[in-house]
């Protein structure tokens, strides 16, 4: 994984994965760079919750990309 890719997974524990919810990571890390693209993939509820959190932190909607897969 590259330096600009952070993988978050609530059910996986490995050295390269944040072991928890992506919303927890975003809150803990203080992510709020409006120039970065954010890619979300997962359940509808996670994508919507994370998108809303990013928007509340000033991330433009057009910088958030999502794929719902289950």
C-alpha positions in Angstrom: 0.0 0.0 0.0 1.2 3.4 -0.8 1.8 6.4 1.5 -1.5 8.0 0.5 -3.7 5.0 1.1 -5.2 4.2 4.6 -7.1 1.0 4.9 -9.6 0.8 7.8 -11.4 -2.4 8.6 -13.5 -3.0 11.7 -13.1 -6.8 11.5 -9.5 -7.2 10.5 -6.3 -6.8 12.5 -3.1 -6.5 10.5 -0.1 -4.3 10.7 -1.1 -2.2 7.6 -4.8 -1.8 8.5 -6.4 0.6 11.0 -8.4 -1.8 13.3 -11.7 0.0 13.6 -14.3 2.1 11.9 -13.2 4.6 9.3 -15.1 7.4 11.2 -12.9 6.6 14.2 -9.8 6.9 12.1 -10.9 10.2 10.6 -11.8 11.6 14.0 -8.5 10.5 15.7 -6.3 11.5 12.8 -7.9 14.9 12.4 -8.3 14.4 8.6 -9.7 17.5 7.0 -7.7 18.3 3.8 -10.2 19.6 1.2 -7.6 19.0 -1.6 -7.5 15.3 -1.2 -9.8 12.7 -2.8 -11.5 10.3 -0.4 -12.5 6.8 -1.6 -15.1 4.9 0.4 -16.2 1.3 -0.2 -18.5 -0.8 1.9 -22.0 -0.9 3.4 -24.4 1.9 2.6 -24.6 3.0 6.3 -20.8 3.3 6.6 -20.5 5.2 3.3 -23.3 7.7 4.2 -22.0 8.2 7.8 -18.4 8.7 6.6 -19.5 11.0 3.7 -21.5 13.2 6.2 -18.5 13.3 8.6 -16.2 14.4 5.8 -18.6 17.1 4.6 -19.0 18.4 8.1 -15.1 18.7 8.2 -15.2 20.9 5.1 -14.4 18.3 2.5 -16.2 19.1 -0.8 -18.8 16.6 -2.0 -16.9 16.3 -5.4 -13.8 15.0 -3.5 -15.7 12.0 -2.0 -16.0 8.9 -4.2 -18.0 5.9 -3.0 -18.8 2.3 -4.0 -21.4 0.4 -2.1 -20.9 -3.3 -2.4 -23.2 -5.0 0.1 
